[in-house]
Amino acid sequence: DALATLRHALDTGTDPVMITSALAGALRTLARVGSAPRSLRSAELAGQLGMAPWQIDKARRQLPGWSGAGIAAAITEVARADGAVKGGGADPVFALERALIASARSRT
């Protein structure tokens, strides 16, 4: 599903740099929320994390299946893709596809 969505976004003109930015932002959010104490309510964490409570709730729903090491590995792959789409690679589409596949494999 993620690859189909990626290809559709690219086919409709979405800039690959914007895609890596969105992926990186989502992974950073997972990392921040995942490392926060689960005993605190979203409203209590919002100020500490600089996020809205709904963003924390959304991230918490996405966290199952992710480990800290998995999130770190996915962030590394998205960083590689970011460099590739900004001119460091020959094929930005391939770099994005590779990052998505590697990120999916990083989930436990």
For each residue, the residues with C-beta under 8 A, 3 or more apart:
1: 4 5
2: 5 6 100 104
3: 6 7 97 100 101
4: 1 7 8
5: 1 2 8 9
6: 2 3 9 10 19 96 97 100
7: 3 4 10 11
8: 4 5 11 12
9: 5 6 12 14 19
10: 6 7 13 14 16 19 93 96
11: 7 8
12: 8 9
13: 10
14: 9 10 18 19
15: 18 19
16: 10 19 20 85 92 93 95 96
17: 20 21 82 85 86
18: 14 15 21 22
19: 6 9 10 14 15 16 22 23 85 96
20: 16 17 23 24 78 81 82 85 96 99
21: 17 18 24 25 82
22: 18 19 25 26
23: 19 20 26 27 78 81 99 100 103
24: 20 21 27 28 75 78 79 82
25: 21 22 28 29
26: 22 23 29 30
27: 23 24 30 31 71 74 75 78 103
28: 24 25 31 32 75
29: 25 26 32 33 51 55 59
30: 26 27 33 34 59 62 63 66 71
31: 27 28 34 35 68 71 72 75
32: 28 29 35 36 49 51 59
33: 29 30 36 45 49 51 56 59 60 63
34: 30 31 59 63 66 68 71
35: 31 32 68
36: 32 33 40 45 48 49 56
37: 40 45
38:
39:
40: 36 37 44 45
41: 44 45 53
42: 45 46 53 54 56 57 60
43: 46 53
44: 40 41 47 48
45: 33 36 37 40 41 42 48 49 51 53 56
46: 42 43 49 50 51 52 53 56
47: 44 50
48: 36 44 45
49: 32 33 36 45 46 56
50: 46 47
51: 29 32 33 45 46 55 56
52: 46 55 56
53: 41 42 43 45 46 56 57
54: 42 57 58
55: 29 51 52 58 59
56: 33 36 42 45 46 49 51 52 53 59 60
57: 42 53 54 60 61
58: 54 55 61 62
59: 29 30 32 33 34 55 56 62 63
60: 33 42 56 57 63
61: 57 58 64
62: 30 58 59 66
63: 30 33 34 59 60 66
64: 61
65: 107 108
66: 30 34 62 63 70 71 106 107 108
67: 70 71 108
68: 31 34 35 71 72
69: 72 73 106
70: 66 67 73 74 106 107 108
71: 27 30 31 34 66 67 68 74 75 106
72: 31 68 69 75 76
73: 69 70 76 77 102 103 106
74: 27 70 71 77 78 102 103 106
75: 24 27 28 31 71 72 78 79
76: 72 73 79 80
77: 73 74 80 81 98 99 102 103 106
78: 20 23 24 27 74 75 81 82 99 103
79: 24 75 76 82 83
80: 76 77 83 84 95 98 99
81: 20 23 77 78 84 85 95 96 98 99
82: 17 20 21 24 78 79 85 86
83: 79 80 86 88 89
84: 80 81 88 89 91 92 94 95
85: 16 17 19 20 81 82 89 92 95 96
86: 17 82 83
87:
88: 83 84
89: 83 84 85 92 94 95
90: 94
91: 84 94 95
92: 16 84 85 89 95 96
93: 10 16 96 97
94: 84 89 90 91 97 98
95: 16 80 81 84 85 89 91 92 98 99
96: 6 10 16 19 20 81 85 92 93 99 100
97: 3 6 93 94 100 101
98: 77 80 81 94 95 101 102
99: 20 23 77 78 80 81 95 96 102 103
100: 2 3 6 23 96 97 103 104
101: 3 97 98 104 105
102: 73 74 77 98 99 105 106
103: 23 27 73 74 77 78 99 100 106 107
104: 2 100 101 107
105: 101 102
106: 66 69 70 71 73 74 77 102 103
107: 65 66 70 103 104
108: 65 66 67 70
